[in-house]
């Protein structure tokens, strides 16, 4: 037994002695997750199964399954143990979610089991509470998309569950399935499902627009620009946020493919100023990568002009900061510093104290990335909220240490 294993055993004994059930469950969940990270799959699953609180048991199982997937575990016996833990959960919504987590992890590990997805959908369908049933269906569909499930029969089952909902929840359920199908690369089917949502109310229209936006974004990322553009423009103008978000995704995808004129045309057509500035910034970033620095500078200026027109101070500061960060990466540090000073001034004008502290922290961190230590420190010290001030100062300190070579921040693992 290694030192780490011995410590985990000691932790397990201590956790089991905790009298408060909720705290005991929380401690056992942490131990199960630690054991999974150590590659002790069987012990981790046993600990997860012993957790009384079903929500924490489901959470622990999800973490263990994810760790098993990352390690490429393919032993059927271990996955069967994971499934036993999932099936031991009495609450139907949590059981459906747990089964989906295990199924998704199995797919990532290369262990495909269609019957398991069917089981997760069946459990979701059996839930009596309408809201919980729709939520469970959404979770299963999302997991299917992440796992790359493309079997038409399974998606048909998901659609049947969605269509069986009453009118109040049907649009939400269909929208969830359409979004998941789009993420899974089934654009045409997803588009049909989105269009099938009948807008009998404002809420129905919202879910239809939300689904169409997701379909357009997925199409754009796959290089289906013309189709994505048609779908984005078909979104009702009353839902300008969804329409703007979809058009931004199309512009960004076009820019990455070097379709500069088309990308700029789409970006400039976006109604929402935040999305318009973001889209123009993305086009400029793509131009920088393509070695078109002069053209990128002009587009960055357009993005800034739009950012300055945003009425809400919090959003205006955020947009200015985002453009400045992109300019730093493009080597335009002096100009970026001027923009960051503008973002700082706007952040200080935000009325809400929490929003103001958050904005100031973001600007301070952006200044740190730009190597402007003194300005970053000044911005951080001006934050009223002690928690956010401390967080900003820690970020600056770590960045300074990394620059000095005293600490390797790595990738956060």
N, C-alpha and C positions, 0 to 999 in steps of 0.2 A: 504494500500500500504506500502510495506516494504521500508527501506532506500535504499536498492539496486535497487528496482524497480523505486523509485523516481529518483535516479541518472541516470538510463537508459533512463527514459523519458526526463530528461534534456539533456542527450547526443543526443537523437533522434532529439529534437528540434534544438539543435545546428548544427547537421549534415545537417538537411534540409535547414538551412540558408546559407550553404556553396555555393558560387557562382560557383566555378570551378567544372564542372560536374564530372571529373575524381576523384578529391579529395572527392567530395560528395559521389560518389559511393563506394569509399574505406572506408569512415567513416561509411556508412550505412551497409556495409558488416561486419565490426567489431561489430556493434551494434546487427545485426541479430545473429551473432555467440555467443555473450554474452548472449542474450536473450534465445538462445537455451540451453546454459549451465545452465541457471537459470530455465529451464523447462517451459519457456513461449513459447510453440510451435506455437500457433496461431499467436501471435504477431511477433515472429521471422520470420515466413513464410510471413506475410504481409510486413514486412520490406524488406525481400529478394526480394519479387515481385516488390517493388518500386524502386529497383536499376536499373538505366538506362544502365550502362555498362554491356553488356551481359556476358562477361567473368567473371566479379565480381559477377553478379547475379547467374551464374552457380556455382561459387566457394562457395558463401554463402549458396546456396541451398544444396550443397553437405555436408557442415559442419552441417547444421541444420538436414538434413536427418540422418547423422551419429550419431548425438547426440540423435535423436529420437530412432534409432535402439539400442543404448547402454542402453537407459532407458526402452526398451521393449515396446514402444508405439505400440498399435495394433488398435487404433481407425481409422476406414476406412475413416472417414470424414477428419481427419488430413492428411492422406496420399494422399487423393484426392486433397487437397490444395497444397501439395508438387508437385504433378503431374501437376497441373495447372501452377505452377511457371515454371516447366521444359518446358511445351508445349508453354509457352509465349515467349520462346527464338526463335528468327527468324533464326539466323545462324544455318544451319543444323548440322554441326559438333558439335557445342556446345550444341545443343538441344539433339542430340543422346547421348552425354557424360552425360548430366544432367539426362536424362531418365535412363541411366545405373546406375548412382549414386543412384537415388531414388530406382530403382529396387533392387540393391544390399543391400541397407539399409533395405528395406522392408523384404527381405529374411532373413537378420540377426535378424530382429524383429519377425520372424516367420510368416510373411504375404507374402505368395507366390502368385505370379500373372504371369502366363505364358504369357498371352496376352501382358503384358508390355514389356517383353523381345522381343517378336515378333515386337512390335512397335518400339523399339530401333533399331532393326536390319533393319526394313523397312526404318527408317529415314537415317540410315547409307548408305543403298543401293541407296537411292535417291540423294545422294550428287554427284554433277557433277564433281567437282575437284577430280582427281584421287588420289592425295596424301592425301587430307583430307578424302576421302572415306576410304582408307586403314587405316588411323590413327583412324577414328571413329570405324571401324570394330574391330581393335585391342583393343580399349578401352572397347567396349561392350563384347568381348570375355573374356577379363581379368576380368571384373566385374562378368560375368557369372561363371567363375572359382572360384572367391572369395566367391560367394554366394552359391557355391556347386551345381550348376545346372547340372543335369545329363540327362535331357530329350533329347533323341536322335534326336527328330524332330527339336528341337531348334538348336542343333549343326549342323544338316544337313543344316538348313537355313543359318547359319554362313558360312559354307563351300561353299554354293552356291554363297554367296556374294563374297567370296575370289576367287572362280573359274571364276567369271565373270570379274575379273580385267584383264587388258591387260598384255602382257608378262612382261613388265617392273616392274609392281607392284605385280603380281600374287604370286611370290615366297615369298615376304615379308608378304603378306596377309595370305597365307597358313601356313607359319611358325608361325605367331601370333596365328592362330587358333589351331595349333598343340600344341604349348606351353601351351595355356589356357586349352585345353582338358587334357593335362598331369597333370596340377595342380588340375584339377577337379577329378583326379583319373581314367580317361578313357584312360589308357595306351595303350592298343592294338589299339584303334581307332586313338589315337594321333600318334602312330608309323606308321600306314598306311598312315596318312596324310603327315607326315614328309618324308616318302619314296616316296610319289607321286610327290614331288618337283623335277622337271626335271632340272638337272644342265646343262643348255645351255651356261651359262657364269660363270665367277668367282663369281659374285654377287649371282646368283642362288645357286651355290655350298655353298656359305657362309650361306645363309638362311637355306638350307637343314641341314648343319652341326650344326648350332645354334639350330634348332628344335630338332634334334636327341640328342644333349647334354641335353636339357631340359627334354626330355622324359626319358633319362637314369637317370638323377638326381631324377626325380619323382618316377621312379621304385625303385631306390635304397632306398629312404626314406620310401617306402612302404614295404621294405624287399624283393623285387624281385631282389636279387643280381645277380643271373646267367643271367637273362634276361637283366638286366641293364648293366652288363659287356659286353655282346654280342653287345648291341646297342652302347656302348661307343667305343668298339674296331672297330666298323663298320664305325666310323667317319674318313673321309680321313685324312691322316697324314699331308696334306698341311694346315689343320686347327687344328694345334697342340694345340692351346689355348682351343678350344671347347672340343677336345678329352681329354686333361689334366684335365680340369674342371670336366668333366663327371666322369673320373676315380677317381678323388679325392672324389667326392660325394659317389661313390661306396665303396671306402676304408673306408670312415668315417662311412657309414651305417653298413658295416661289423664289424667294431671295436665296435660300440655301441651294436651290437648283440653278442659280445664276440667271433667273428670269427677272432682271432688274426693272425694266420698264413696267412690266405687268405687276410686279410686286409693289412698286411705288404707286401705281394707279389705284390698286386695291387699298393700300394703306391710307392714301389720301381721301378715299371715299368713306372711311369709317366715321360714323357719327360721333361716337363717344370719344372725348378728347384723351382720356387715359389710355384707351386701347389704340387710338390713332398714334399717340406719341410712342407707345410701346412697339407698335408695328414698324414705324419709321426707324426707331432705334435698332430693331432686329435686322432691318434691311441694311442699315449702315454697318452693323457688325459683320454681316455676311460680305459686304463690299471690302471691309478691312482684310478679311481672311483671303479674299480673292486678289489682294494687292492693289485695290482701287482706293487708295487713301484720300486723294483729293475729292473724289466723288462722295466718299464716306463722310468727309468733313461737312460737305454741303447738306447731306441728309441728316447728320447729327444736329446741325443748326435748325433744320426744319422740326426735328423732334423736340428740341428745346423750346422753340417758338410755341409749339402746341402745348407743351408741358406748362409753360408760363401762363397759358390761358385758362387752365383748370381753376374753377372757382373755389372748390374745397381746399383749404390750406393743407390738411393732412395728405390728401391725394396729390396736391401740387408739389409738396416737399418730396414725397416718395418718387414721383415721376422725374423730378430734377435730379435726385440722387441716383436713380437707375441709369439715366443717360450719362451722368458723370462717371459712374463706375465702368460703363462700357467704353467711355472715352479714355479712362486710365488704361484699360486693357489694350486700347488701340494706340497707346503711346502718346496721347494728347494730354499729358499730365497738367500743364499750366492752365490750359483752358478748363480742364476738369476741376481744378482747384477753385477757379472762379465760380463755376456752377455749384460746387459744394458749399461755398460761402452763401450763395443765394438760397440753397436748400436749407441751410442752417437758419438764416433769417426768417424764412417762411415757417420752419419748425417752431421757432420761438414765438410765433404769432398764433399758434394753435390754442384755442380757448380751453379745451378739455385737458386737465392736468395729466391724465394717464396717456392720452394720445400724444400730448406734447413730449412726455418723457420717452415714449417709444420712438417717436420721430427723431428726437435728439440722439438717442442711442444709435439708431440706424445711420445717421449722418456721421457720428463719431467713428463708427466702425468702418464706414466708407472712406473717411479721411485716413484711417489707419492703413487700409489697403493701398491708399495712394502714397503712403510713406510720409504723410504730413503729421508727424507725431505731436508737435506742439499744439497745432490747431485741434487735433483729435482730443488731446487732454483737456483743452479749454472747453470744448463742446461737452465732453463727458462730465467735467466738474460742474457744469451749469445745470445738469439734470437734477430736478427737485426730488424725485422719488429715489430713496436710498437703494432699493433693490435694483432698479434699472441703472442707476449711477455705478453701483458696484459691478454689475454685469459688463457695462461698457469699459470700465477701467481694467477689469480682468482680461477682456478681449485685447485691449491695447498692450497690456503687460505681456501676454502670451505672444503677441505678434513681435514685440521688441525682443523677447527671449529667443524666438525662432530666428530673427534676423541676426542676432549675436551668435547663433549656433549653440545656445545653451540648452535648447529643447527641440526635439523633433516632433512636431505635431502630427505628422503622418496623415492618415486618412480618417482618423477619429475612431478606429477600431480598438 
